[in-house]
Amino acid sequence: MNTSRFDVAAFGELLIDLVPVRDAAGLPCFAAKPGGAPGNVAVGVARLGGRSAMLSKVGEEAFGRLLVATLQADGVATEGVVMSRAGNTSLAVVTVDHAGDRDFMFYRAGCADTIYTAEEVAADIVRGTRVLHVGSLVLAEPISAAAQRHAIALAQAAGVTVSADVNLRPSLWREPEDMRRAGLEAAGVANILKISEEELAFLTGVADIDGGIARLWHDGLRAMAVTKGPAGADLVTPLHRASVPGFSVKVVDTVGCGDAFMASLLADLTATDFDLGSVATLERLAKRACATGALAATAAGGMESLPSAATREAFLAGR
């Protein structure tokens, strides 16, 4: 019987996405939306019925309080979120093209999540979860990078599964090679890995998905999900592989779609005791994750766009 307090504890950035919208007069402006990839995953898991916690650091100001309140409203445990007067909450200005695809400009220098220290990591939460979920963004700063490595070491020592989304953001990094090293570091510690086909090609230097998977695979991996946007995803284990198509939806923006995919995958894996035992099982996991990502594309913002379990089931039943 599983006695862990949490299914998923997400480690990393909580930030405010400034998302382009139109005001009542039709003029362009930016709306403050709670976000940050790990935070989105924590909320996504909770909305799908899982037990999730957040490990992060935010400013003790309006944006930081908004983020904590948003997490709490969805049932995410926030005692692992440090509030600090030493730095403000990070911002990401989001731009969206005519197809709904997004890009980010980050404002993080000196912000709270960049000075999240190893000593501030709630070790009891790390040891008390089934999955520790991480990314690569906090590896851009030495203090927060050390905190993530410390959290991963705690998880590995406790036998906790580590999941990772490499989640590369080129605008954050001065040097592409530094970004590549961070992505490889995140992938290298993962037992469950999500990566886009573009990220896979960048990290491995191999354009072919099969070749990229072979290049990136390591003995600690139990499953790798390669996402392909509207084309769907591949889910691969040492014994099986499933490829599923995507879902056609009316796209508002793609902010949080990958996080929604990850949240679905982790929620379903923890609910089934990490059952990866057949192609049919992988197809079901990947289909449900693609559906969750597609639903996130139909609404603006990161956390706000994440669907509930009932919404996901209704969407799948209609397809």
N, C-alpha and C positions, 0 to 999 in steps of 0.2 A: 504493500500500500504506500502510495506517495505521501510524504509528510511535509514536503516543502511548502513554505508560506506563499511563494509566488511561482507562477508559471514562467514569466519573463521579467527580468530586470534590465531595462535599457540604460546604457551608459553613454553620456556625451552631451552634445549641445542642445540647449533649449534657446530658441531665439524668436524674434518677431520678424515675420515676413511682411514686407511692405508690398502689397499686391495691387496692381493697377485695376481700377474700377472706374465707373462713370457716376458722377453725382446726379442729383435730381434734375439738374439742368442739362445733363448730357456731357458735362465737361470732365476731362480726365483728372483723376486724383489717385492717391494711394491709401489703401485701408490697412490698418495694423491687424495682422492675423497671427495667432499663435502657431509656432512651427518649430522646426529643427527635426532632422530625420529620426534620431532616436526617440525623441518625444512623440513624434507621430506614430512610431511603432508601439510605444507604450499605450497610447490612447486607442490605437487600432485594435490591439489585443484585448483591451478592456471592453470595447464596444462589441467584440465578437464573443464575449463571455468568459474570457480568460482573466487570470489574476496577475496584474502587472504592477511594477514599481519603477520609479525613475531615480537615476543617479546623475546629478548635474549640479551646476552652480549658476545662479542668476543674480542680477542686481537687486538690491533692496529698494526698489522704486516701482513706479506704476506698471512698467512692462513686465518686470519680474513677478509682481503680484498677480498680474493677468495670467501669466503662464501657469503659475502654481494653482490658481483658482480653476483654470480650465482643466488641468489634470485631475484635480480633486473632484470636479463636477462629473467626470467620467469614471470615477472610482479608482484612479491610479494612486497608489501610495506615494506620498511626497516627502516622507521623513528623511529620505536620502538626498533631497534637493537643498543645497546650502544657499542661503540668501546673504549677500555681501554688500557692504558699503564701499568696498575697495575697487569695485568695477561695475559699470553698467551692464545691462543685458545687451547681447549682440543683436545686430540688425542685418537683414538680408533684403536688398531691394530686388524685387522680382520683375523681370520683363517677359512678356508673352507675345509670341508671334501670331500670325493670322491663323495658323493651324492649332494653336493652343499650347505649343511647345514652349518651355520656359528656360530662362537663364537667370543667374544670380550674381549680384554684386554685394560682397560681404563687407560689413563694418564691424570688425572684431578686435582691433588693436587695443590692448589693455582692458578688454571686457571680462566679465566675471568668469565665463566658461574657459577662457584661456589661462586663468590662474587657479583653476580647480586642482588642488594638490592631492597627492597620494594619501596624506594624513586625513583628509576630509572625506575620503571614500568610506561609505558605511559598510564595513566588512560583514556585518550580520545579514544585510540584505543580499550581498553577493553570495554568501554561503547558504542563504535560505531560499534560493531560487533554483528552478530547474534549468533555465537558460539565461546566460548573460549575453545580451546583444550589444555589439559595438560597431563602430564605423571607422573612417579614416580621417575625418575632418579635424578632430582634436589632436591628431598627431602632428599638425602643422605648428604647434607651439610646444616648447620643451616641458613646461610645467604640467599642462594637461596631458601631454603624451606620457609622462611618467605616471600620472594617475591612472590612465587607461591600462598601461602595462602592469601596474600593481593590481588593479581589479582583475585582470585576466589571470595573473599568477594565483590570486586567491581562489578564483573559480576553478582553475585547473587542479589546485591542491585539494579542493573539496569535491572533485568529481562532477562539477557543473558543466553542462554542455555550453560551448561558446558558439554563438552565431555572429556573422558579420555581413554587412553590406558595404562594399568598398566605397560606393557613393562618391565618386571623384568629382570635384568642383574646380575646374581649371582656373577660374577667376580668383581663387583663394591662394594659389601657389605662385611664387615668383619663378620657380624653375620646374619644368615638366618632370625632370628626373626625380626631384624631391617628392612630387605627387606620386610618381610611379613607385618609389620605395615605400611610401606610406600605404598605398594600395596593396602592394605585395606583403607588407607586414600584417595588415588586417586579414588578408586572405590566408596567410600562413598559419594563423592561430585558430582558424575557424574549423569547427566541426560541421556547421551548417553555413553555407555561403550563398549569398545572392550577388550576382554581377550582371551588368548589361552586356550585350554582345560587343558594343563599342569599347566598354571598359576592358573586356576580356582581350580584345585585339591590342589595346594600348599596353596592357600589363605584360602580355606574352610576346608581342611582336608577330603574332600569327593571325592572319585574317580569317582562316577557316575555324568555325566553332569547335569542331571535333579536335583539331590540332591544338587550339587554345586550351580546351579542357584538359587534354593530356599533358600539356606543358605546365598548367597551374595545379594539377591534382597533387595531393600529398597524403601520407598515410593516415593523418588525423581526420580527414574529411569523411563524413558519412553521407552528405548530399550536397550537390551544387545546383542552384537554379540559375539558368542563363535567360534573362528577360530580353524580349525582342520587340518591345513596344506594342503597337497594334497587331503585330504578327503572332503574338503569344509568347510562349516560353518553353524551354527544355528543362526537365528535372532529371538529374543524373545521380545514381549511386554506384558503388563498385559492381553491383550485380544487374542493375536494371536502368532503363532509360525511357522516359516518356516525353513526347512532343505534343503540345496542345496549341490550337489556334487562339487568337485573341477574340475579343468581343467588339462589335461595332456599336459605338455610342456617340451622342452629340457632345463633343469636347468643349468644356469651358476653359479649363487649363489643366496641365499635367502635373501641377505641384502636388506632391505627396502620393503619386500613383505607385511608385516603387516601394514606398513605406507601407502603403496599404497591402500590396502584394506580400511583403515580408511579414506583416502582422498576421495575415491570413495563414500563411505557411506555418508560422510558429504557433499560432493558436490551435491549428488543426493537429500539428505534430504533438504538442503537449497533451491535447485531449485524447490522442490515440496511443499514448506511451511510445511515441517516435516510431510508429509503424511505417516502414519503408520496404515492406517485404514482397511487393509484386508490382508489375507494370500498371495494373489496374489501380492500385493504391496511389502510385505516383501520378497517374492521369487525373485522379480525383483531386489530389492536393493541388496540382498545377492549375486545373480548371477553376477551382474555387479561388485560388490566389489571383488568377487573371481576371476573374469576375470582380473581385474586390478592388483591384487596381483600376479596372474600367469604370466602376461606380465612382471612384474618387475623382476621375476626370470630368464627371458631369457637374461638379460644383467647384466654386472658387476656394482657394486656400488649401492649407495642409491639414491641420487637425480637424477643421470644420467639415472637410469633405469626406472624412472616413465613415464608411457605412456601418450600420449595426448588423448583428447576425440575422435579424428578421429581414432587413433590406436585402442582404446578400442571398438569402434563401428564396425570397420572392423573385429576385432578378433571375436566378438560375432556373427556377420553376417555369418562368416565362420563356426561357430559351431552349 
